[in-house]
Amino acid sequence: MGCCHRGCGRLGGRHRREASVPYDVVVLTSRRIFDRAGCSAIRFTSLETPVGSIFIGVTDAGVCDVSLSEASEQSYRAKFLRRVPEVRRDDIGLVAVAHQVQAYFSGALTRFELPLDLRHVTPFTVRVLRETRKIQFGQLTSYGAIAVRIGSLGSSRAVGGALGRNPVPIIIPCHRVISADGGIGGFTGGLRAKWVLLGLEGHEFTEPAGDCRPSGSVPRA
């Protein structure tokens, strides 16, 4: 189902880019970390959602960050200012990005059409994320299944680690990856957020007792 907002296929603002670029080629694979030579500015916006406040960061190349657990705008700025010279809020310029996220939470959008900038992740993580974004709305798979699909049999632990470093959760739907035994697995934004996201997509899991983050847990294949 497409987005219900006109212009949602664009990043908005001064640097606009058509989202008609095939979704399977928008991920950039360079290992170059954001630095003052490679990324001059990050624009961001934030919105309230069923999983709490979300901050979304965008470079000239595409969406580079989705944070579900940032404490404040100040802390969000701070984590990027160490690496780029300019971090600025741009709610108007990024309205199309925000509209796509809002449309997802309202049930009007099941597939994001946004360019992504993942220059700061490793080649292995890119392989995992490429496969993960193929998981369609309402579908689930396991860490072990992802490992098999990328030709890395037996690396479910590494797949779980890569998904834990997914810089753009929700847009790349790592919440759709669960344990092979049917357990909810882990999630970079917290187990309760994953439970809410899966519920929005029609899946029923036992509500987590808390919002603990099993960063050290080993997913079952």
C-alpha positions, 0 to 999 in steps of 0.5 A: 500500500502506498503512502497517502501523502503527496510528496512522501517520495521525497526527502524534502528541503533543499536537497531532494532525491526521488524515492523512485530509486529502486529500494534494493540499491539505495543502501551505500556500502562504503565503510567510511565513517561519518567524518568532517570530510565525508558528511558535512551536515545532518538534518533531523526531525522528531515525532511522537509515535506508539513506541514513543519519541522517534528522532530521524537523521538525514544526510544529503544521501538519505536517512542515516539514523532512526533513534527510538530511545534518545533522551532529548534533542540535546543528546541527539545533537550531541552524538552526531556533533562529535563527527559532523560539523553541523547538526540542525533540526529541519522539521519543514524540510523533512516533512515527507520523511515524517509523513512516511513514518506517520503513515506506517503507524497509521496503517496507511503504508506498508513499505518505505520508499526512502533513500538510505545512507548507511556508509557507517556500517560494515559490509557484513551488516549491509548484507544482513540489512539488505536481506532484512529489508526484503521481509514484507509487512506482516511477515516474520523470519528468524536470525538463522534464516537470515544467516542462510539467505546471506550465505553464512550458515551458522552465524545467527549470533552475528546476524543478531549483532548486526541487527542490533546495530541497525541504524534505521530500525522500522525503515529496515524492519529488523523487528520482523526477525524473531527467534526460531523457537517463536520467541520475540528475540531482541530489538535495539529500541527495546522489547516493548517497542518491538512488541508494539511494532509486531502488534501493529502488523498483526502478530500476537506476542506476550507483552514484555514485563519491562523494557529491558534490552537483551543486548548480550543475548544470543538469538536462537537460530 
